[in-house]
Amino acid sequence: MKVDGPATITSLILSEVRNGDGLSPSSVARTFSERGGRPGVHPTTIFRWMTKGVLCPDGRRVRLESVRIGSRYWTTWAAVERFVAATSGSTGTELSPPAPRSPTARQQASRRAERELADGGW
């Protein structure tokens, strides 16, 4: 399912929560368990994924879709699955690491940045 913008994401999550699929950060954290049934992810981590997101290797910031109702945040299994797919690269498009720059390209980029800073009054 393609989601266009923040308003669409909020309405999508809100409708999923309204249908009874709502999950609190602690209930999501309980599902990610290590050996012995101990939680592998702390609920604060889930909350951070909702509010600040995760920086991916390609520079994108991906947030766990959520909605705030009163003083509580809610998400859904569908949102968790979308988040895991977006952050793990399992969407079918594998990211290759950027090619290393040559010393000449690195020097040119450095000079260009110096000029931009000088033009900006820095």
Steps between C-alpha positions, in 0.01 A plus 500: 500500500642837396469779755539854371541738791483551876124565500438181304724300735316635804160416355621153398638421847196652668267281295710192579494586873127563484454153349652351815854450372658761732822414682682692771881531490531250786291238321713539187818470709377176659481333160869560431635261762836338555574162651328428828204723417684818597410802290750565223379855440406748772168687467699825499670382182161447335394847615820646352429322170156665503619852582854534363526209258804310377763635263551253215832449318368686196431812708124462535339534843226239547249532784275231638155619401296590805219717625473683829167465675489702818830441673569159343659398174354213297624306200391183318654174380468620142698814589767291678530278192536806273761646736704177510484468121608864450791481744629155410507547125273202445286694252683335211725796426836424653711804568861485395751704695610819327815473295803653669603838362837550345741744666438750218120479540536542876719811456257650247208443739699661782579808288138527389385487864754769596370727221138444611591587859691811390206613282264449791698732727652232719 
